[in-house]
Amino acid sequence: MRRNFALATSLAAVFLTMPVCASAQNTPTQPPAASGRGDDPLSGISFSLDVSEEESKSGASISGFFAKPTPEERSNPGRRTSLGWKLAIDVPIGGTDDLLDRATLDKLGQGTKLSGAITFLSYKSDPGKLGSPEFIALMDRAAQACRDKAESEQERTGCAYYGPSPSFVLKHLPSAQLAMQRALFSGYWSGGLKGSASFKRYDWVSAGTLAKNSSKPTGYSATAWAVYYPSDAVSAWKIETEYASAPEQMDEVIICKTVVVTPNLDCVKAAPSAPTRKDSLVVRGEYRRYFPFSSGKGGIGAALTGSLDTLSGDYGFELPVYFTLSQTTDVLPGIKLGYSSKKDDFTVSLFIKTSFGF
Amino acid sequence: MARIVVKVTPKNGNDIGWDVYCVRWKTDEKSLIIHKLAWSGPNDGEYTGTSADLPQDVYGVFAAVNLTGKKISVIVEDRPLVLQPGGAIWPMKVELDGTTTQAADTWYFSH
């Protein structure tokens, strides 16, 4: 259904979508989740409920570790590595369950989905960087900024520091947040492998007889991804490749008996044949970045995602831009640009309540 | 001489994605000494790090987190007066709010 103006409400987001291309079929879409990063190695059982116009599902997962740092390793500065696992189930609970996101070419979204993943995390802990010349230079600049703002000798005396501290820099020199983070942190990696299978019943009607048919073909996919988080602590690079083989429902058409006597009874709107299996091999790249305001309060986040199906040649991109005005407001406006080559579909969406996240 | 005992409570209960150390800053030399902590736990979700015997001085407890959504609370046993940041009260909380991928802080106290 083509809409010139659509309003979609969800627990997570509210979007306003306006078509830019006359041929576009616009469905309000939520900015992409930090896919893959949702499989970060945490242990335990979790449940989720996600309701929106495009995607309504409930989910449950259980996760744990194959390997993690020992107490002895924790005592020593250095690299930490962990290897975790996760089993999950997602079940559609209403609304449309065609979860295909054309801009990111996510093919395996239909029906109940089971998945298993192995994730790794490798990061470096180095408190010694607190004493690095770069960090101490920032401490001295922060102390000087404090003294410059002081209105009395007592206040100036309070600008001395007992030792290097991130909160001291952020308090007195908030504009140096990125420089401080680069001086203090090291880049780190996460990544993983994931296998999924989807189960759904597909119905169709035979032309001529209007006999009802159904089948339950299984869709499956395998995904590998890696994410690098640079030392600035406000950006992430992700690369992902996904092979999927999934059934695709035929578009509904008007189907009639061979001889039509009463059109209302002898014709129905339904899929004309069994779903066809489509294979895809999608390579996806993403750069996610948060730009904090120099005041230290609020900022702008963006996540550029490009996807290419190497089997079909389809490609797409999307660029949601998020505005964070303060930590307390519920109004989190943003805009998303998206393009899909499959239907030459360019969209611009406005949203007012979706927060940026890594 | 006495040991410094640090209690850490991660929000999700596990020991991935956070690190805590004791440090001492030598102002004159502008150098940082890192004091290792021996870890035990968790007990009721709380990890305990214990230093070697250390002389009286001003020490810092450095805490860092990785991973989105990570949040830890850190308390030094007996809750000594926090010298920096002035007026702060234990626990020290370090968390990632979704706009950063790493976060850290250091509080200084008399030991």
Interface residues (C-beta under 8 A of the other chain):
Chain A: A34 R37 D40 P41 L42 S43 G44 F65 K68 P69 P71 R74 S75 N76 P77 R80 S82 G84 L121 Y123 S125 P127 G128 L130 G131 I136 G158 Y161 Y162 G163 P164 S165 P166 S167 F168 K171 Q181 L184 F185 Y188 Y229 S231 A233 V234 S235 A236 Y290 P292 G299 G301 T324 Q327 S355 F356 G357 F358
Chain B: N12 G13 N14 D15 I16 G17 D19 Y21 V23 R24 W25 T27 K30 S31 L32 I34 K36 L37 A38 W39 S40 G49 V58 G60 F62 A64 N66 L67 T68 L83 Q84 P85 G86 L96 D97 G98 T99 T100 T101 Q102 A103 A104 D105 T106 W107 Y108
